[in-house]
């Protein structure tokens, strides 16, 4: 096993769990997030928050984790995708439906992988030791996204090795290749126990929603006015449906807050609505 690893940390559930697995398996971890003008930019705030939680002195991870956000937001008005600011509305429904192609960001994984490969090779050259690239790819990756296909990954790796000296020093770590979003979440539950982390603290610091909603609400609780303002996850976009399905299977509520256009909603409401989507898709 290599001592060093580089992971692309989107701020979503999969990459955040992968980060935990890397912290368990490697001596040093470099996590990288990308700001490409995505509408759901709250994921970057969540990624930063998760790193802050993990680097708490009481946990003892700070000395092995390095984090960086890379600014690519100059591309925002040049990219044609429903996921970037100024693009069409993000579609709703099941994550395997044809209309989800609108959420493809042209060449996104190639852009990200080029930077991650460069960092991993630099770590390997600087240390003289192998450095892996951690990838959260899993069996649930959909045919809708061409840059999630094995053919693309093989071609991308070939180009990297052809274009760089000493590229053989870089390997790949794909612990979830045979799993799905549910098995990733299961592993996250185990890892939280092994690393001494609070499950809810970890996953409340993730975002899977492509259509987050901002709300400011106040209510009275025992003669005290409670104010809540910030970003809530939606439960209608495909990415949210897939996440909620995983938590339903796990048998525990998702610690992130959910809402619709009218305001915050309960976890029971989320489960009810997502179950309808899943049943309609399967029928």
C-alpha positions as CSV (number, residue, x, y, z in Angstrom):
1,X,0.0,0.0,0.0
2,X,1.3,3.5,-0.9
3,X,1.9,6.0,1.8
4,X,0.4,8.9,0.0
5,X,-2.9,9.6,-1.8
6,X,-4.7,12.5,-3.6
7,X,-8.5,12.6,-3.6
8,X,-10.9,14.9,-5.4
9,X,-13.3,16.1,-2.7
10,X,-16.5,17.4,-4.2
11,X,-18.2,17.9,-0.9
12,X,-20.7,15.1,-1.7
13,X,-21.5,12.0,0.2
14,X,-19.3,9.6,-1.9
15,X,-16.1,11.7,-2.0
16,X,-16.5,12.6,1.7
17,X,-16.7,8.9,2.6
18,X,-13.8,8.2,0.3
19,X,-11.8,10.8,2.2
20,X,-12.5,9.0,5.5
21,X,-11.3,5.7,3.9
22,X,-8.1,7.4,2.7
23,X,-7.5,8.8,6.2
24,X,-7.8,5.2,7.5
25,X,-5.5,3.7,4.8
26,X,-2.8,6.3,4.1
27,X,-0.1,8.2,6.0
28,X,-0.8,11.5,4.1
29,X,-3.9,12.6,2.3
30,X,-4.2,15.6,-0.1
31,X,-7.8,16.6,-0.8
32,X,-8.7,18.9,-3.7
33,X,-12.0,20.6,-4.4
34,X,-12.9,22.5,-7.6
35,X,-14.9,25.7,-8.0
36,X,-16.1,25.6,-11.6
37,X,-19.1,27.9,-11.1
38,X,-21.5,25.1,-10.0
39,X,-25.0,26.2,-8.8
40,X,-24.6,23.9,-5.8
41,X,-21.5,25.8,-4.7
42,X,-22.6,25.0,-1.1
43,X,-20.8,21.7,-1.6
44,X,-17.5,23.6,-1.4
45,X,-18.6,25.2,1.9
46,X,-19.5,21.7,3.2
47,X,-16.1,20.3,2.1
48,X,-14.3,23.1,3.9
49,X,-16.4,22.5,7.0
50,X,-15.8,18.8,6.9
51,X,-12.0,19.3,6.7
52,X,-12.3,21.7,9.6
53,X,-14.1,19.1,11.7
54,X,-11.6,16.4,10.8
55,X,-8.6,18.6,11.7
56,X,-9.9,19.3,15.2
57,X,-7.1,18.6,17.6
58,X,-9.2,16.1,19.5
59,X,-9.4,13.8,16.5
60,X,-5.7,13.7,15.6
61,X,-6.0,13.8,11.8
62,X,-4.7,17.4,11.2
63,X,-1.1,16.3,10.7
64,X,-1.9,14.0,7.8
65,X,-4.5,15.9,5.8
66,X,-3.8,18.8,3.4
67,X,-6.7,20.6,1.6
68,X,-6.9,23.0,-1.3
69,X,-9.7,24.5,-3.3
70,X,-8.9,25.1,-7.0
71,X,-10.6,28.1,-8.7
72,X,-11.9,27.2,-12.2
73,X,-14.9,29.6,-12.0
74,X,-13.6,31.6,-14.9
75,X,-15.2,28.8,-17.0
76,X,-18.7,29.4,-15.8
77,X,-20.1,31.3,-18.7
78,X,-18.2,29.1,-21.2
79,X,-19.7,25.8,-20.1
80,X,-23.0,24.5,-21.3
81,X,-24.7,22.6,-18.5
82,X,-27.6,22.8,-16.2
83,X,-25.3,22.5,-13.3
84,X,-23.4,25.7,-13.8
85,X,-24.7,29.2,-12.9
86,X,-26.7,30.6,-15.7
87,X,-27.5,27.2,-17.2
88,X,-31.0,25.7,-17.6
89,X,-33.0,24.4,-14.6
90,X,-31.7,21.2,-13.1
91,X,-34.2,18.4,-14.0
92,X,-36.0,16.4,-11.4
93,X,-36.9,12.8,-11.2
94,X,-35.0,9.4,-10.9
95,X,-31.3,9.5,-11.4
96,X,-31.4,6.9,-14.3
97,X,-33.8,8.9,-16.5
98,X,-32.8,10.3,-19.8
99,X,-33.3,14.0,-18.9
100,X,-30.4,13.7,-16.4
101,X,-28.1,14.2,-19.4
102,X,-28.7,18.0,-18.9
103,X,-26.6,17.7,-15.7
104,X,-23.5,16.6,-17.7
105,X,-20.7,19.2,-17.5
106,X,-18.6,18.9,-20.7
107,X,-15.2,17.2,-20.0
108,X,-15.5,17.8,-16.2
109,X,-13.9,14.6,-15.1
110,X,-11.1,15.1,-17.6
111,X,-10.4,18.6,-16.3
112,X,-10.4,17.4,-12.7
113,X,-8.4,14.2,-13.3
114,X,-5.6,16.2,-15.1
115,X,-5.1,18.3,-12.1
116,X,-5.3,15.4,-9.6
117,X,-2.8,13.4,-11.7
118,X,-0.4,16.4,-11.7
119,X,-0.6,16.7,-8.0
120,X,-0.2,12.9,-7.4
121,X,2.8,12.7,-9.6
122,X,4.3,15.8,-7.9
123,X,3.9,14.1,-4.5
124,X,5.5,10.9,-5.8
125,X,8.4,12.7,-7.3
126,X,8.9,14.9,-4.2
127,X,8.8,12.0,-1.7
128,X,10.3,9.3,-3.9
129,X,7.4,7.1,-2.9
130,X,4.3,5.9,-4.7
131,X,1.3,8.1,-4.5
132,X,-2.2,6.9,-5.3
133,X,-5.2,8.7,-6.8
134,X,-8.3,7.8,-4.9
135,X,-11.5,7.5,-7.0
136,X,-15.0,7.0,-5.6
137,X,-16.3,5.3,-8.7
138,X,-19.0,2.7,-8.1
139,X,-21.4,0.4,-9.8
140,X,-24.1,3.1,-9.6
141,X,-22.2,5.4,-11.9
142,X,-24.6,5.9,-14.7
143,X,-24.4,5.5,-18.5
144,X,-25.7,9.1,-18.7
145,X,-22.2,10.3,-17.8
146,X,-19.7,9.3,-20.4
147,X,-16.8,10.4,-18.2
148,X,-17.8,7.8,-15.6
149,X,-17.3,4.9,-18.0
150,X,-14.4,2.5,-17.8
151,X,-13.5,3.2,-21.4
152,X,-12.9,6.9,-20.6
153,X,-10.9,6.1,-17.4
154,X,-8.7,3.7,-19.3
155,X,-8.0,6.2,-22.1
156,X,-7.4,9.0,-19.5
157,X,-4.9,6.9,-17.6
158,X,-3.1,5.9,-20.9
159,X,-2.8,9.6,-21.9
160,X,-1.4,10.4,-18.4
161,X,1.2,7.7,-18.6
162,X,2.2,8.6,-22.2
163,X,2.6,12.3,-21.3
164,X,4.6,12.1,-18.1
165,X,8.0,10.8,-17.0
166,X,7.8,8.5,-14.0
167,X,4.0,8.2,-14.2
168,X,4.4,4.6,-13.0
169,X,4.9,6.0,-9.5
170,X,1.2,6.9,-9.5
171,X,-1.4,4.2,-8.7
172,X,-5.2,4.1,-8.2
173,X,-7.3,3.4,-5.2
174,X,-10.9,2.4,-6.0
175,X,-12.4,0.8,-2.9
176,X,-16.1,1.1,-4.1
177,X,-15.7,-0.2,-7.6
178,X,-18.1,-3.1,-6.9
179,X,-20.4,-1.3,-4.6
180,X,-23.1,1.4,-4.9
181,X,-24.1,4.5,-3.0
182,X,-25.7,2.4,-0.2
183,X,-22.5,0.4,0.3
184,X,-20.5,3.6,0.4
185,X,-22.7,4.9,3.1
186,X,-22.4,1.7,5.0
187,X,-18.6,2.0,4.8
188,X,-18.9,5.6,6.1
189,X,-20.8,4.4,9.1
190,X,-18.1,1.8,9.9
191,X,-15.3,4.4,9.3
192,X,-16.8,6.9,11.6
193,X,-16.6,4.3,14.4
194,X,-13.0,3.3,13.5
195,X,-11.8,6.9,13.3
196,X,-13.7,8.2,16.4
197,X,-15.9,10.5,14.3
198,X,-19.6,11.4,14.9
199,X,-21.6,10.1,11.9
200,X,-24.1,13.0,12.0
201,X,-21.3,15.6,12.3
202,X,-19.6,14.1,9.2
203,X,-22.6,13.7,6.9
204,X,-24.3,17.0,7.9
205,X,-21.1,18.5,6.4
206,X,-21.9,17.1,2.9
207,X,-24.1,18.1,0.0
208,X,-25.5,15.9,-2.7
209,X,-28.3,18.2,-3.8
210,X,-28.0,19.8,-7.3
211,X,-30.8,22.2,-6.4
212,X,-30.1,23.5,-2.9
213,X,-32.5,26.0,-1.5
214,X,-31.8,29.0,0.7
215,X,-34.3,29.8,3.5
216,X,-34.5,32.1,6.4
217,X,-37.0,31.0,9.1
218,X,-37.7,31.8,12.7
219,X,-40.0,30.1,15.2
220,X,-40.8,30.2,18.9
221,X,-39.6,27.4,21.0
222,X,-40.2,27.5,24.8
223,X,-40.5,31.3,24.8
224,X,-37.3,31.6,22.7
225,X,-37.1,32.8,19.1
226,X,-35.1,30.4,17.1
227,X,-33.7,31.6,13.8
228,X,-32.4,29.3,11.1
229,X,-30.9,30.6,7.8
230,X,-28.8,28.8,5.2
231,X,-28.8,26.2,2.5
232,X,-31.1,23.2,2.6
233,X,-31.0,20.2,0.4
234,X,-33.8,19.5,-2.1
235,X,-35.4,16.1,-2.3
236,X,-36.6,16.2,-5.9
237,X,-33.4,16.3,-8.0
238,X,-31.9,13.0,-9.1
239,X,-28.7,13.3,-7.0
240,X,-30.9,13.9,-3.9
241,X,-33.2,11.0,-4.7
242,X,-30.2,8.6,-4.9
243,X,-28.8,9.9,-1.5
244,X,-32.1,9.6,0.3
245,X,-32.5,6.1,-1.0
246,X,-29.2,5.1,0.5
247,X,-30.2,6.6,3.9
248,X,-33.5,4.8,3.8
249,X,-31.7,1.5,3.2
250,X,-29.3,2.3,6.0
251,X,-32.2,2.8,8.3
252,X,-31.2,6.1,9.8
253,X,-32.2,9.7,9.0
254,X,-30.0,11.9,6.9
255,X,-28.5,14.7,9.2
256,X,-28.6,17.3,6.4
257,X,-31.7,19.7,6.5
258,X,-34.2,19.3,3.6
259,X,-36.6,21.8,2.1
260,X,-38.8,22.5,-0.9
261,X,-39.9,25.8,-2.4
262,X,-42.3,26.5,0.5
263,X,-39.8,25.9,3.3
264,X,-38.1,23.2,5.4
265,X,-39.6,19.8,5.5
266,X,-39.3,16.8,7.9
267,X,-37.3,13.7,7.1
268,X,-40.5,11.7,7.1
269,X,-41.8,13.9,4.4
270,X,-38.6,13.4,2.4
271,X,-38.8,9.7,2.7
272,X,-42.5,9.6,1.6
273,X,-41.9,11.7,-1.5
274,X,-38.7,9.9,-2.6
275,X,-40.4,6.5,-2.1
276,X,-43.0,7.6,-4.6
277,X,-40.4,8.5,-7.1
278,X,-38.6,5.1,-6.6
279,X,-41.9,3.2,-6.9
280,X,-42.9,5.1,-10.0
281,X,-39.6,4.4,-11.7
282,X,-39.7,0.7,-10.8
283,X,-43.3,0.2,-12.1
